[in-house]
Amino acid sequence: MNQNVPSYTGDIAEQHIDPSQEYSAENQEIAFSAEQHAIWADLFDGVHQPYLLEHICQEWKTGMELLQLNPQGISTVAYLNDRITPRSGWQIERTVVRYTMADDWYKKFAARIFLITDYLRTRDQMEFTPEPDMFHDIFGHLPFLTQKFYADIEDKFAPAYLKATQEEREVIKRLAWYSTEFGLVVQENRFKVFGAGIISGRKELTRTIMEFYRLGRDNVIDFSRPVFAQLQAHFLANKTNLHRIIDGVNALHQKGEMSSADQGWNVVLSLYQNLGIKQEGMFGGEVIIAPFDVEIIARIPKTVYAFNPMLFVCESLETMDAILDSYLKPIAERA
């Protein structure tokens, strides 16, 4: 292994924040430079294109109409709260915390406070940012938070997380990741993007859309017939190999062999070869698309930075709500 490449074992280093540096209720508004507003405008324009928007779910589009984000600059927290709190009951707060342990975020979620970071990606990260920034938080998540259905989904996670065992907390974080961050949903018999992590990154969004087309091109999915039933059939037929792939990736994580997104995908391809799994059909693209399934998601490594070759689809947002309830509600209702 190249000693110059950082070992990536799946553990997230705890971020130590001086409490005195955190934002208070009184100092939520900060001044952004002209360059930061220009970066925002270019990021907005990069995603807000008809050929991309047609693949995003209707609820995000509805939320964008309600939120009325400024395409040319970063909105204030007050502006965002004026459009979100009356509609969903949630409140937006700014934080200095970036990508770190989840405990502090879930305590805020329990109070119906959605945190947005004060960090904005730089020019050299326009195509991909390795950690969530304020464009991701605002452009990806907040259009949804204007609507009750999304507030209800977000309301499920914190009560369960705060009562969960450590092992259950890891599953809860993955369920959130593969629903609100990188989830897909079926609408109008097409796969549509629901997750904010895909929506807010042009590279992630275009690569995901390309996979939708590949499924049709390679005759994996016939889009003239019900798509979810076909996906479910492929999933059941290939479940053993999905387990083998996920367990293999887990082992690679533990050995520190997935140190970057690019390296991670190359390692996954080698894993396919070592396991004797042909890169075709369900396994023929850069991502595996499977039905949203708690058992499968629970097997995935606790970090997923290099394992976004897998995305999960819900038959509907109502189905997503029910599946999340099936795991989270019993934990939340513990004495």
C-alpha positions as CSV (number, residue, x, y, z in Angstrom):
1,M,0.0,0.0,0.0
2,N,1.3,3.5,-0.9
3,Q,2.4,5.0,2.4
4,N,1.7,8.5,1.1
5,V,-2.0,7.7,0.8
6,P,-3.9,8.2,4.1
7,S,-5.4,5.1,5.6
8,Y,-9.2,5.2,5.3
9,T,-10.7,2.7,7.7
10,G,-14.2,4.1,8.0
11,D,-13.7,5.9,11.3
12,I,-14.6,9.5,11.5
13,A,-12.3,11.7,13.5
14,E,-14.0,13.6,16.2
15,Q,-14.0,17.3,15.6
16,H,-13.3,19.5,18.6
17,I,-15.0,22.8,18.5
18,D,-14.4,25.7,20.9
19,P,-17.9,26.4,22.1
20,S,-17.1,30.1,22.1
21,Q,-16.7,29.9,18.4
22,E,-20.1,28.5,17.7
23,Y,-22.9,30.7,16.4
24,S,-25.5,32.0,18.8
25,A,-29.0,33.0,18.1
26,E,-27.8,36.6,17.9
27,N,-25.0,36.2,15.3
28,Q,-26.5,34.0,12.7
29,E,-25.9,36.4,9.8
30,I,-22.4,36.6,8.4
31,A,-21.0,38.5,5.5
32,F,-19.9,36.6,2.3
33,S,-17.4,37.9,-0.2
34,A,-18.3,38.7,-3.8
35,E,-16.4,35.6,-4.8
36,Q,-18.4,33.4,-2.5
37,H,-21.7,34.8,-4.0
38,A,-20.2,34.2,-7.5
39,I,-19.4,30.6,-6.6
40,W,-23.0,30.1,-5.3
41,A,-24.3,31.5,-8.6
42,D,-22.2,29.2,-10.7
43,L,-23.1,26.2,-8.5
44,F,-26.8,27.1,-8.8
45,D,-26.6,27.5,-12.5
46,G,-24.7,24.3,-12.9
47,V,-27.6,22.2,-11.5
48,H,-30.6,24.4,-12.4
49,Q,-30.7,23.1,-16.0
50,P,-33.8,21.5,-17.6
51,Y,-31.9,18.4,-18.7
52,L,-31.0,17.8,-15.0
53,L,-34.1,19.1,-13.3
54,E,-36.4,16.6,-15.1
55,H,-34.7,13.8,-13.1
56,I,-35.3,15.4,-9.7
57,C,-38.4,14.5,-7.8
58,Q,-41.5,16.8,-7.8
59,E,-41.3,17.6,-4.1
60,W,-37.9,19.3,-4.5
61,K,-39.2,21.4,-7.4
62,T,-42.3,22.4,-5.4
63,G,-39.9,23.4,-2.5
64,M,-37.8,25.5,-4.8
65,E,-40.9,27.5,-5.8
66,L,-41.8,28.0,-2.1
67,L,-38.2,28.8,-1.0
68,Q,-37.4,31.2,-3.8
69,L,-33.7,31.0,-3.4
70,N,-31.6,33.8,-5.0
71,P,-29.8,32.3,-7.9
72,Q,-27.1,35.0,-7.7
73,G,-26.2,34.9,-4.0
74,I,-26.4,33.2,-0.6
75,S,-29.6,33.8,1.3
76,T,-29.6,35.0,4.9
77,V,-30.8,32.7,7.7
78,A,-33.6,35.1,8.5
79,Y,-34.8,34.8,4.8
80,L,-34.7,31.0,5.0
81,N,-36.6,30.8,8.3
82,D,-39.3,33.2,7.0
83,R,-40.1,30.6,4.3
84,I,-39.5,27.4,6.2
85,T,-40.7,27.8,9.9
86,P,-44.3,28.8,9.1
87,R,-44.7,25.9,6.7
88,S,-43.0,23.0,8.5
89,G,-42.2,24.2,12.1
90,W,-38.5,23.7,11.6
91,Q,-35.9,26.4,12.2
92,I,-32.5,27.0,10.5
93,E,-29.4,27.7,12.4
94,R,-25.8,28.2,11.3
95,T,-22.9,26.1,12.7
96,V,-19.1,26.0,12.5
97,V,-19.3,22.2,12.7
98,R,-18.4,20.5,9.4
99,Y,-18.3,16.8,8.7
100,T,-18.0,15.2,12.1
101,M,-19.7,12.8,14.6
102,A,-23.5,13.0,14.4
103,D,-24.4,13.3,18.0
104,D,-24.5,17.1,18.2
105,W,-26.6,17.3,15.0
106,Y,-29.2,14.8,16.3
107,K,-29.6,16.8,19.5
108,K,-30.5,19.8,17.3
109,F,-32.8,17.7,15.1
110,A,-34.6,16.7,18.2
111,A,-35.4,20.4,18.8
112,R,-36.5,20.7,15.1
113,I,-33.4,22.7,14.3
114,F,-31.7,22.1,10.9
115,L,-28.1,23.1,10.9
116,I,-26.4,24.7,7.9
117,T,-22.6,25.0,7.9
118,D,-20.8,28.3,7.4
119,Y,-18.4,26.6,4.9
120,L,-18.7,27.0,1.1
121,R,-16.7,24.9,-1.3
122,T,-13.9,26.6,-3.3
123,R,-13.5,27.0,-7.1
124,D,-11.4,23.8,-7.3
125,Q,-14.3,21.9,-5.7
126,M,-17.1,23.0,-8.1
127,E,-17.6,19.5,-9.5
128,F,-17.4,17.6,-6.2
129,T,-16.9,18.5,-2.6
130,P,-15.7,15.8,-0.2
131,E,-17.8,17.2,2.7
132,P,-21.3,18.9,2.9
133,D,-21.1,22.6,2.5
134,M,-23.7,25.4,2.7
135,F,-24.7,25.0,-0.9
136,H,-25.5,21.3,-0.2
137,D,-27.4,22.2,3.0
138,I,-29.4,25.1,1.5
139,F,-29.9,24.1,-2.2
140,G,-30.2,20.3,-1.5
141,H,-32.2,20.0,1.7
142,L,-34.1,23.2,2.4
143,P,-36.5,23.1,-0.5
144,F,-37.8,19.9,1.0
145,L,-38.1,21.4,4.5
146,T,-40.8,23.8,3.3
147,Q,-43.1,20.8,3.2
148,K,-44.7,18.8,6.0
149,F,-43.9,15.4,4.6
150,Y,-40.1,16.1,4.8
151,A,-40.4,17.5,8.3
152,D,-42.2,14.3,9.3
153,I,-39.3,12.2,7.9
154,E,-36.7,14.3,9.6
155,D,-38.7,14.1,12.8
156,K,-38.2,10.3,12.9
157,F,-34.5,10.2,13.2
158,A,-33.5,12.1,16.3
159,P,-36.0,10.4,18.8
160,A,-34.7,7.0,17.7
161,Y,-31.0,8.1,17.6
162,L,-31.0,9.5,21.1
163,K,-32.4,6.2,22.5
164,A,-30.4,3.8,20.3
165,T,-27.5,1.6,21.1
166,Q,-24.2,2.5,19.4
167,E,-24.7,-0.3,16.9
168,E,-28.3,1.0,16.1
169,R,-26.9,4.5,15.8
170,E,-24.7,3.4,12.9
171,V,-27.7,1.9,11.2
172,I,-29.7,5.1,11.7
173,K,-27.0,7.2,10.2
174,R,-26.9,4.9,7.1
175,L,-30.7,5.0,6.8
176,A,-30.5,8.8,6.8
177,W,-27.6,8.8,4.3
178,Y,-29.4,6.5,1.8
179,S,-32.7,8.3,2.1
180,T,-32.4,12.1,2.6
181,E,-28.8,12.3,1.3
182,F,-28.6,9.8,-1.5
183,G,-32.1,8.4,-1.9
184,L,-34.0,7.8,-5.1
185,V,-37.8,7.4,-5.6
186,V,-40.1,6.2,-8.3
187,Q,-42.4,8.8,-9.8
188,E,-44.2,8.6,-13.1
189,N,-42.7,5.1,-13.6
190,R,-39.2,6.7,-13.7
191,F,-36.3,6.8,-11.2
192,K,-36.1,10.3,-9.7
193,V,-33.5,11.8,-7.4
194,F,-34.6,12.6,-3.9
195,G,-31.3,12.8,-1.9
196,A,-29.8,16.2,-1.3
197,G,-26.3,14.9,-1.7
198,I,-27.1,14.0,-5.3
199,I,-29.1,17.1,-6.1
200,S,-26.5,19.5,-4.8
201,G,-23.6,18.1,-6.8
202,R,-23.6,18.3,-10.6
203,K,-21.1,15.5,-10.9
204,E,-23.1,13.2,-8.6
205,L,-26.4,14.2,-10.3
206,T,-25.1,13.6,-13.9
207,R,-23.5,10.3,-13.0
208,T,-26.7,9.1,-11.3
209,I,-28.8,10.1,-14.4
210,M,-26.4,8.2,-16.7
211,E,-27.0,5.1,-14.6
212,F,-30.8,5.5,-15.2
213,Y,-30.2,5.5,-18.9
214,R,-27.7,2.6,-18.7
215,L,-30.4,0.4,-17.1
216,G,-32.5,0.9,-20.1
217,R,-29.7,0.6,-22.6
218,D,-28.5,-2.7,-21.1
219,N,-32.1,-4.1,-20.9
220,V,-31.9,-4.3,-17.1
221,I,-35.1,-2.2,-16.8
222,D,-37.8,-2.0,-19.5
223,F,-39.3,1.5,-18.8
224,S,-42.5,0.6,-20.7
225,R,-43.3,-1.7,-17.8
226,P,-43.5,-1.0,-14.0
227,V,-39.9,-0.3,-13.1
228,F,-40.0,-1.0,-9.3
229,A,-41.2,-4.5,-9.7
230,Q,-38.4,-5.2,-12.2
231,L,-35.8,-3.7,-9.8
232,Q,-37.2,-5.8,-6.9
233,A,-36.9,-8.9,-9.1
234,H,-33.2,-8.2,-9.9
235,F,-32.6,-7.5,-6.2
236,L,-34.0,-10.8,-5.0
237,A,-32.2,-12.7,-7.7
238,N,-28.9,-11.1,-6.9
239,K,-29.2,-10.7,-3.1
240,T,-26.4,-13.2,-2.3
241,N,-23.9,-11.4,-4.5
242,L,-25.0,-8.0,-3.0
243,H,-24.1,-9.4,0.4
244,R,-20.8,-10.7,-0.9
245,I,-19.9,-7.3,-2.4
246,I,-20.9,-5.3,0.7
247,D,-19.0,-7.7,3.1
248,G,-16.0,-7.5,0.8
249,V,-16.1,-3.7,0.9
250,N,-16.3,-3.8,4.7
251,A,-13.1,-5.8,4.8
252,L,-11.4,-3.4,2.5
253,H,-12.4,-0.5,4.6
254,Q,-11.0,-2.1,7.7
255,K,-7.7,-2.6,5.9
256,G,-7.6,1.1,4.9
257,E,-7.8,0.3,1.1
258,M,-10.5,2.8,0.2
259,S,-8.7,6.1,0.8
260,S,-10.5,8.1,-1.9
261,A,-13.5,8.0,-4.1
262,D,-11.5,7.1,-7.2
263,Q,-9.4,4.6,-5.4
264,G,-12.5,3.1,-3.8
265,W,-14.2,2.5,-7.1
266,N,-11.1,0.8,-8.6
267,V,-10.9,-1.4,-5.5
268,V,-14.6,-2.3,-5.9
269,L,-14.0,-3.3,-9.6
270,S,-11.1,-5.5,-8.4
271,L,-13.4,-7.0,-5.8
272,Y,-15.9,-7.9,-8.5
273,Q,-13.2,-9.8,-10.3
274,N,-12.0,-11.5,-7.1
275,L,-15.5,-12.6,-6.3
276,G,-16.2,-13.8,-9.8
277,I,-19.1,-11.3,-10.3
278,K,-19.5,-10.2,-13.9
279,Q,-19.8,-6.4,-14.4
280,E,-23.1,-6.7,-16.2
281,G,-26.8,-6.3,-15.6
282,M,-27.5,-5.0,-12.2
283,F,-23.7,-4.8,-11.6
284,G,-22.9,-3.3,-15.0
285,G,-22.6,0.4,-14.1
286,E,-20.7,2.7,-11.7
287,V,-23.5,2.3,-9.2
288,I,-25.7,-0.6,-8.1
289,I,-29.3,0.6,-7.8
290,A,-31.4,-1.5,-5.4
291,P,-34.7,-1.2,-3.6
292,F,-34.5,0.6,-0.2
293,D,-33.9,-2.3,2.2
294,V,-33.0,-2.0,5.9
295,E,-31.2,-5.3,6.1
296,I,-28.9,-4.5,3.1
297,I,-28.3,-0.9,4.3
298,A,-27.4,-2.2,7.8
299,R,-24.6,-4.3,6.3
300,I,-22.9,-1.3,4.5
301,P,-19.7,0.1,6.0
302,K,-20.3,2.8,8.5
303,T,-18.7,5.3,6.2
304,V,-19.9,5.4,2.6
305,Y,-17.6,8.0,1.0
306,A,-16.0,5.4,-1.3
307,F,-19.1,3.2,-1.4
308,N,-21.5,5.4,-3.3
309,P,-21.5,2.7,-6.0
310,M,-24.8,1.8,-4.3
311,L,-28.0,3.8,-4.3
312,F,-31.4,2.8,-3.0
313,V,-34.9,3.4,-4.5
314,C,-38.2,3.7,-2.7
315,E,-41.4,2.8,-4.6
316,S,-42.8,6.1,-3.3
317,L,-42.2,8.6,-0.5
318,E,-45.0,7.0,1.4
319,T,-43.1,3.7,1.3
320,M,-40.0,5.4,2.5
321,D,-41.9,6.8,5.4
322,A,-43.3,3.3,6.3
323,I,-39.9,1.6,6.0
324,L,-38.1,4.2,8.2
325,D,-41.0,3.9,10.7
326,S,-40.6,0.1,10.9
327,Y,-37.0,0.5,12.2
328,L,-37.0,3.8,14.0
329,K,-40.4,3.9,15.7
330,P,-39.8,0.9,18.1
331,I,-36.5,2.4,19.2
332,A,-38.0,5.9,19.7
333,E,-40.8,4.4,21.8
334,R,-38.5,2.7,24.3
335,A,-39.0,3.7,27.9
